């Protein structure tokens, strides 16, 4: 598997750290952010190629963060993550340039497929 | 104090109670019955009262009209008889003035006078001269041997001495046929008095009565003051018998009364009294004959009344049927609309609740999922250790349960979703075949035969492909779950009407009770051990959103049929 940087953004610490660990076990390069502001700082510093971003977070929400990420680097591929099935958010996210939309709880294999697709798309856009 | 009559008798409340539809099963029948009774009473009662008033008024005026000519006839006949008797009386008076006692005491002269009277005037039988003091018959001309007979003790002699004239009641003479005696007293200047007396047969009375031209069932007769027949009666008796009718034998007017004959038949009696002598002329007319026209008219009126009443009753029955059926229909529609609204409201609130619950559960579920996943990863990447397989089995159990929870929450979220409808033109038959392609493997596995009766002329419809797929998947999956191995599913399509297509999905599975049928579109109602109770409510919601309708018919152990109606042109 090609080495690419992944950023996981979710306010649920238990979830995000565990998911990060699972991806790391699979030799993936993963960073973690617990809120939107931290996520944007990491984006600016580390320039991850694929971001898994929770929609509902306190402070800056996922869609606001997505907008800002896209303004930093429009090629960064963002997979939106949601605890509820509001298609509205999904459609809005896709319109803002999100790559895909997943509903919690996620299947690790499905996530890995999406991450690879995101990475491939990132590569194609360069 | 100022309470109106309506308040006092509580009419409003009584009427309200009478026309209250209520909520029992037979409420419409009771309502229908009350309305019928009320309308029939309100229409037939005034009609009957009017008919009765008219009946009696008309009968009264008709009786009056019928009896007036009878009164005239009775009066006319009475006048004629009176005139006849007075004429005889005048004749006797004239004879007493024209001839002296000596002349009249001459038998030849007396016989000559009797002869002239018999010849020129009818009814005279005999003629006699009686001494006013002794009462001895001085001279007699006639068929009997009455010469020398003394009348001094007889009442008629005393009466003629008192009044100067006398007309007797009818009596049986020596030859046993009815007579009337007429007598006149004459005073001479010398102080001597004598009486001239004659007997008249009553044939002339019969003639007068005969001249009244009575009908077959009519009768007329003369009574004296004691109510004894002076002439024969057809119905009530012969001459000199007592009349059984109670008739007042004094008075000056002409009277009408109603009575009954001896057979109990109704009769009219018209009668009038003579001024002199004390006779009463009676005319009896049969009710049935007199009122023949009335009876004919009465029958016609009765028939008209009955026909009108029957027509009113039929009209009331038909109208109340139409009216109550409309009310029933309107109530049912309102109830259905209310139920549908309630159902939508329920779906909507459950949807909102489901979305909230799903979101709250999904986050901790995601943590469990990841923690268990990490454990699985760690165990998988480790070498063998004691109970590794057992640990792995436990973790897989946790993950399986998480997956099950995820399926439920995803369904709940799907239920709550208000997806935008994407309308496109769809060949519904093709869509069915497409959906069946997903299910072929399972059908094969369960040995289920799927028959398609798809209409070749089915028009294309404007609808949402994705949502219709979900609808068909839900229903066909349910059908497959309901049937045992070797069952069959029949899918039919046809054009229901100009605006709607219909598809029916029929299975020969276990079927459902009526109770279950009513509840299957309710959220969380399920008969399956692992069901969420959301499949059919979602299906229902989608079809309603697409402007269609869904119905189900089912019988236990016979199977179920779902009918889906979809508009050809989209309403969205």
HADDOCK unambig.tbl for C-alpha pairs under 7 A between the chains (distance, minus, plus):
assign (segid A and resid 14 and name CA) (segid B and resid 367 and name CA) 6.25 0.50 0.50
assign (segid A and resid 15 and name CA) (segid B and resid 366 and name CA) 6.62 0.50 0.50
assign (segid A and resid 15 and name CA) (segid B and resid 367 and name CA) 4.61 0.50 0.50
assign (segid A and resid 15 and name CA) (segid B and resid 370 and name CA) 6.48 0.50 0.50
assign (segid A and resid 18 and name CA) (segid B and resid 370 and name CA) 5.89 0.50 0.50
assign (segid A and resid 18 and name CA) (segid B and resid 371 and name CA) 6.11 0.50 0.50
assign (segid A and resid 18 and name CA) (segid B and resid 374 and name CA) 6.78 0.50 0.50
assign (segid A and resid 19 and name CA) (segid B and resid 370 and name CA) 5.78 0.50 0.50
assign (segid A and resid 22 and name CA) (segid B and resid 374 and name CA) 5.47 0.50 0.50
assign (segid A and resid 22 and name CA) (segid B and resid 377 and name CA) 6.97 0.50 0.50
assign (segid A and resid 83 and name CA) (segid B and resid 359 and name CA) 4.83 0.50 0.50
assign (segid A and resid 83 and name CA) (segid B and resid 362 and name CA) 5.47 0.50 0.50
assign (segid A and resid 83 and name CA) (segid B and resid 363 and name CA) 6.01 0.50 0.50
assign (segid A and resid 84 and name CA) (segid B and resid 355 and name CA) 6.49 0.50 0.50
assign (segid A and resid 84 and name CA) (segid B and resid 358 and name CA) 6.44 0.50 0.50
assign (segid A and resid 84 and name CA) (segid B and resid 359 and name CA) 4.74 0.50 0.50
assign (segid A and resid 84 and name CA) (segid B and resid 413 and name CA) 6.54 0.50 0.50
assign (segid A and resid 85 and name CA) (segid B and resid 413 and name CA) 5.22 0.50 0.50
assign (segid A and resid 85 and name CA) (segid B and resid 414 and name CA) 6.91 0.50 0.50
assign (segid A and resid 85 and name CA) (segid B and resid 417 and name CA) 6.89 0.50 0.50
assign (segid A and resid 86 and name CA) (segid B and resid 417 and name CA) 6.49 0.50 0.50
assign (segid A and resid 104 and name CA) (segid B and resid 362 and name CA) 5.81 0.50 0.50
assign (segid A and resid 104 and name CA) (segid B and resid 363 and name CA) 6.83 0.50 0.50
assign (segid A and resid 104 and name CA) (segid B and resid 366 and name CA) 5.73 0.50 0.50
assign (segid A and resid 105 and name CA) (segid B and resid 362 and name CA) 6.08 0.50 0.50
assign (segid A and resid 105 and name CA) (segid B and resid 365 and name CA) 6.15 0.50 0.50
assign (segid A and resid 105 and name CA) (segid B and resid 366 and name CA) 4.12 0.50 0.50
assign (segid A and resid 105 and name CA) (segid B and resid 369 and name CA) 6.56 0.50 0.50
assign (segid A and resid 105 and name CA) (segid B and resid 406 and name CA) 6.37 0.50 0.50
assign (segid A and resid 106 and name CA) (segid B and resid 366 and name CA) 6.88 0.50 0.50
